[in-house]
Amino acid sequence: MESNKTKIKVCGLKHSFEVKCAADYGAKWYGMVFEKNSPRYINYIQAEVLLNNTPDCIEPIAVTVNPSNSKVKDLNELGFKYIQLHGNESINFCISLKNKFNLKIIKAISVGSLKDLEYANSYKNTVDWILFDYKDDLLTGGTGKSFDWSLLNKNSLNFNWILSGGLDYNNIELALKSTQATAVDISSGVEVKKGIKSTELIKEFCNKINNI
């Protein structure tokens, strides 16, 4: 039976020791970013090293933006069973990925208003998880900024969802109390500089959640 503990995803990992740290301190997932304009970008060769050194207790997720079918096929053949879509991928596109590749899908939705939550609701029967992130017209994820969490209390969210955007050791307790989130995603909040993770910060963040 699955634990009632808050599920943790640590995104933008590039090294095996970071994956081991996230796994050791209870993260359920970790993300590898396959977008070249991101400071967290990882190539297929680096990804293969991480996949070969991933403990059984943590699931790797390929994070991408508006990918082509051929890119998804490459990621699937590398060994990914989970993909996170961070662009404007349609419901039909998500359905096609399910049918072609049997992937579990996390669909990221940028939140700026209640309309965005209504939009997210339209994906609930298609994807496995919906990830709520800060809305930025220029960047997709890893902004270090939070959206208005109170929006989540004004809408009935009857699907699996993940809280993201500007989370860190200092605000995670308030975030969980404010939103009742059962899953969270962190990236910049465990970095010493953009794209450079700290295992100490990963450990502190995970321990804080596990002790709430």
C-alpha positions in Angstrom: 0.0 0.0 0.0 1.3 3.5 -0.9 2.4 5.7 1.9 0.4 8.8 2.9 3.6 10.8 3.2 3.9 13.9 1.0 5.5 12.7 -2.3 8.6 14.6 -3.3 10.0 15.2 -6.8 13.5 16.8 -7.2 13.9 18.2 -10.6 16.9 19.0 -12.8 19.4 16.4 -11.5 22.5 15.8 -13.5 24.7 13.5 -11.4 24.3 10.1 -9.8 25.3 11.3 -6.3 22.3 13.7 -6.5 20.0 10.9 -7.5 21.3 8.8 -4.6 20.8 11.6 -2.2 17.2 12.3 -3.3 16.4 8.5 -3.1 18.1 8.2 0.4 16.0 11.0 1.8 12.7 9.7 0.5 12.0 11.4 -2.9 9.5 9.5 -5.0 10.6 10.9 -8.4 13.5 12.9 -9.9 13.5 14.9 -13.1 16.0 15.1 -15.9 15.6 18.2 -18.2 16.0 17.7 -21.9 15.8 21.3 -23.0 19.0 22.8 -24.3 18.2 26.4 -23.2 17.9 25.2 -19.6 20.8 25.5 -17.1 19.7 22.0 -16.0 20.0 20.5 -19.5 21.2 16.9 -19.7 22.0 15.0 -22.8 21.1 11.3 -23.6 24.6 10.0 -22.7 24.5 11.7 -19.3 20.9 10.5 -18.8 21.9 6.9 -19.5 24.5 7.0 -16.7 21.8 8.3 -14.3 19.3 5.7 -15.4 21.8 2.9 -14.9 22.5 4.2 -11.4 18.9 4.9 -10.3 17.9 3.1 -7.1 14.6 1.1 -7.3 12.9 3.3 -4.8 12.9 6.4 -7.0 11.4 6.9 -10.5 13.2 9.0 -13.2 11.1 11.4 -15.2 12.0 13.0 -18.6 11.1 16.7 -18.5 10.6 18.3 -21.9 8.7 21.1 -23.7 6.5 20.4 -26.8 8.5 17.3 -27.8 8.3 15.7 -31.2 7.1 12.1 -31.4 10.7 11.1 -32.3 12.1 12.7 -29.2 9.5 11.0 -27.0 10.4 7.7 -28.8 14.1 8.3 -28.0 13.3 9.0 -24.3 11.1 5.9 -24.1 13.8 3.7 -25.6 16.3 5.1 -23.1 14.2 3.6 -20.4 11.8 6.4 -19.2 8.4 5.3 -18.2 7.4 8.8 -17.0 7.4 12.0 -19.0 6.7 15.6 -17.8 5.3 17.9 -20.5 6.1 21.6 -19.8 4.7 23.2 -23.0 1.3 23.7 -24.6 0.8 20.0 -25.4 -2.8 19.2 -26.3 -5.0 16.5 -24.7 -4.9 14.6 -28.0 -1.1 14.7 -28.0 -1.1 13.3 -24.5 -3.6 10.5 -25.5 -1.3 9.7 -28.5 1.7 9.3 -26.2 -0.2 7.0 -24.0 -1.3 4.9 -26.9 2.1 4.8 -28.7 4.5 4.5 -25.8 2.4 3.6 -22.7 4.0 6.4 -20.8 2.8 7.9 -17.5 2.4 11.6 -18.0 2.8 14.6 -15.7 1.3 17.7 -17.4 2.7 21.0 -16.2 0.2 23.9 -16.0 1.3 27.4 -15.3 -1.1 29.1 -12.8 -1.9 32.8 -12.9 -5.7 32.7 -12.4 -8.7 30.4 -11.7 -9.0 30.0 -15.5 -5.7 28.1 -15.5 -7.2 25.6 -13.0 -10.2 25.1 -15.1 -7.9 24.4 -18.1 -5.9 21.9 -15.9 -9.2 20.1 -15.1 -9.7 19.3 -18.7 -6.6 17.0 -18.6 -7.6 15.0 -15.6 -8.9 12.0 -17.4 -5.9 11.9 -19.8 -2.7 12.4 -17.7 -1.5 10.7 -14.4 -0.5 13.9 -12.6 -1.0 17.6 -13.1 1.9 19.9 -11.9 1.0 23.4 -11.0 3.8 25.9 -11.5 4.4 29.7 -11.5 3.2 31.4 -14.7 6.0 33.1 -16.6 5.7 34.0 -20.3 9.4 33.6 -20.9 10.4 30.6 -18.8 9.0 27.1 -18.3 9.8 25.9 -14.8 12.7 26.5 -12.5 11.9 30.1 -12.0 12.2 30.1 -8.2 8.9 32.0 -8.0 5.6 30.9 -6.4 2.1 31.6 -7.6 -0.9 32.5 -5.4 -1.5 29.3 -3.5 -4.9 30.5 -2.3 -6.2 29.8 -5.9 -6.0 26.1 -5.1 -8.5 26.4 -2.3 -11.1 28.1 -4.6 -11.3 25.1 -6.9 -12.3 21.5 -6.4 -9.2 19.5 -7.5 -10.4 16.0 -7.9 -7.3 14.6 -9.6 -3.7 13.9 -8.7 -1.7 17.1 -8.6 1.8 18.3 -7.6 2.7 21.7 -6.2 5.7 23.5 -7.8 7.1 26.9 -8.1 9.5 28.7 -5.7 9.4 26.0 -3.0 12.3 25.7 -0.6 13.2 24.7 3.0 11.9 27.9 4.5 8.4 28.0 2.9 7.5 24.3 2.4 5.7 23.9 5.7 3.5 27.0 5.0 3.0 25.7 1.4 1.7 22.3 2.6 -0.6 23.9 5.2 -1.9 26.4 2.7 -2.6 24.0 -0.1 -3.0 20.5 1.4 -0.7 19.3 -1.4 0.1 15.6 -1.3 3.0 15.9 -3.8 5.6 18.6 -4.3 8.3 19.4 -6.9 11.5 21.4 -6.2 14.3 22.5 -8.4 15.9 26.0 -7.8 15.1 25.7 -4.1 17.8 23.1 -3.7 20.4 24.9 -5.8 23.5 26.9 -4.8 23.4 28.6 -8.2 21.3 28.1 -11.3 21.6 24.4 -12.4 24.0 23.5 -9.6 22.3 21.3 -7.0 23.3 20.9 -3.3 22.9 17.5 -1.7 22.8 19.2 1.7 19.8 21.3 0.5 18.1 18.2 -1.0 18.6 16.4 2.4 17.3 19.4 4.4 14.2 19.9 2.2 13.2 16.2 2.2 13.8 15.9 6.0 11.7 19.0 6.6 8.8 17.4 4.7 9.2 14.0 6.3 9.1 15.5 9.8 6.0 17.6 9.3 
